Amino acid sequence: MTYFEQHAFNPDRFRRNGHRLVDLLASFLEGSVDRKPAEVLRQIDPEKMLDLWEGAFQDAPTADLFSLIERVLAQSNNLQHPRYIGHQCCTPLPTAALVDLVGTLLNNGSAVYEMGPVNVAMERRLVSWMAGLIGYDTRSDGVFTNGGTVGNLTALLVARGQAVDYDIWKTGYDRTQPLGVLVSQQCHYSVTRAIGVMGLGEAAVYSVPVDDAYQMTQKGLSSTYERVLRDGRQPFAVVGNGCATATGRYDDLNRLADFAEHHQLWFHVDGAHGASALLSPRYRHLLAGVHRADSIVWDAHKMLMIPALATAVIFKNGAHSFEAFSQRASYLFSGEPQEEWYNYAHRTMECTKSMMGLKLYVPLKVYGVGLFQRFIEHTFDLTEQFADMIAAASDFELAVRPQSNIICFRYTPVGAVDLNGLQRRIRQALLRRGRFYIVQTKLNQELYLRCTIINPNTQVVDLTELLKEIRHLGTQGPTPAPADQTYL
Ligand SMILES: *Cc1c(COP(=O)(O)O)cnc(C)c1O
């Protein structure tokens, strides 16, 4: 037996540790689903957390796997807990975590076909399936990438390349012919960041005003378009939300498609969170017109219960999928890129990628699409119910009716003076108690509490309890942290 086999690559030890680890995680899951741990998170100050994780790495082993993992579980945010109603980070399917284990052990980085043949084929099948749901025909094509942020950048790079009549990859951006992009006032920051990364400058970002429904208006689109022209810039793209991160509201995609067609703009839909609604016959109308988009980004790690990260960026005209990055690395690629659909590195920001396709493909096959449809409908329906509860309560106020599983509201008891301060204090107190995890967002300069109902085990009772807890904390002074401050 080699040194390495004896110490680190020992199959017997892997088997024993694996069984024990799965037992540990299964107990964690069991307790979480039953709401056994009172806390969803342990709020620990960053400096304190740093102290808890010693920074010296010795030559010899200093820790035991299981004591470390138990500490990790105790100090991490528990997304398996039904009272995690915070960010758009999904409760991953336990099976997807197992599949991810396979992908990590295999570690077939999928830059080119040779490196990860199975995953490359799976990603191709997934892109076609997703394109079909969007309503694209067989000319469409796309790739998987690490997150919606990189996905939005990829799509906008193509849009920019289409707009200029010179090889921008070769010569760089010609500042004498400045460009402009129309984005929603409610767009995700990754969209404006992409414009920054592309070197177009902040002045290239044109925010289109939204109405009470948080949709870009016809008037807003037209006047913003005029403004881009008046500034001597060439508008080249309009980016719509399907749906917006802060409010979960969908743009009117047909309106945007009409507008983009009329002005010959690239139409990109940021469907990172909301494109999964396409799986539901009851909710897919929210994305009516999406098939008219030139490109779309769709995260599987938001509303398809897949652990981070797995994002599809899909183009109506598949040829565009090869245009974002036109560098060549001769040691990787053999022939004409268009013929090499299976060498994804032509088309992605990344070189090595994890086996992203694997962890979506397998659960889709093992559970069937029905499970995912039910999940979308359960979370969207429950959010609707939560909105009814809030609307019926005289001491709460909705920011806007939710369209998806994201909802913004605030506590407005009679006589409250500083409403923004109140919401901030309530959320801080909630986090200190740790029994719920929710977030906050600013809309029209006002602070709102914000929930994403993304755990399939969240029930009405959790939401009733949340409102009770908010009332309780809203009428109290500062709350002390929970008594148990041992972090293992
Ligand atoms: C989450 C989100 C993103 C960013 O995607 P990541 O996968 O986190 O990089 C972009 N746009 C919208 C609308 C989102 O909700």
The ligand as an SDF file (V2000), in Angstrom:
LIG
                    3D

 15 15  0  0  0  0  0  0  0  0999 V2000
  -29.8650   35.5050   -8.2200 C   0  0  0  0  0  0  0  0  0  0  0  0
  -30.0310   36.3850   -9.3810 C   0  0  0  0  0  0  0  0  0  0  0  0
  -28.9380   36.6840  -10.1980 C   0  0  0  0  0  0  0  0  0  0  0  0
  -27.5400   36.2530   -9.8810 C   0  0  0  0  0  0  0  0  0  0  0  0
  -27.3860   34.9090  -10.1010 O   0  0  0  0  0  0  0  0  0  0  0  0
  -26.2410   34.0760   -9.3500 P   0  0  0  0  0  0  0  0  0  0  0  0
  -26.5480   32.6890   -9.7680 O   0  0  0  0  0  0  0  0  0  0  0  0
  -26.4140   34.3200   -7.8850 O   0  0  0  0  0  0  0  0  0  0  0  0
  -24.9250   34.5590   -9.8430 O   0  0  0  0  0  0  0  0  0  0  0  0
  -29.1650   37.4460  -11.3260 C   0  0  0  0  0  0  0  0  0  0  0  0
  -30.3950   37.9020  -11.6160 N   0  0  0  0  0  0  0  0  0  0  0  0
  -31.4560   37.6340  -10.8450 C   0  0  0  0  0  0  0  0  0  0  0  0
  -32.7940   38.1730  -11.2440 C   0  0  0  0  0  0  0  0  0  0  0  0
  -31.3150   36.8610   -9.6990 C   0  0  0  0  0  0  0  0  0  0  0  0
  -32.3770   36.6260   -8.9350 O   0  0  0  0  0  0  0  0  0  0  0  0
  1  2  1  0
  2  3  1  0
  2 14  2  0
  3  4  1  0
  3 10  2  0
  4  5  1  0
  5  6  1  0
  6  7  2  0
  6  8  1  0
  6  9  1  0
 10 11  1  0
 11 12  2  0
 12 13  1  0
 12 14  1  0
 14 15  1  0
M  END
$$$$
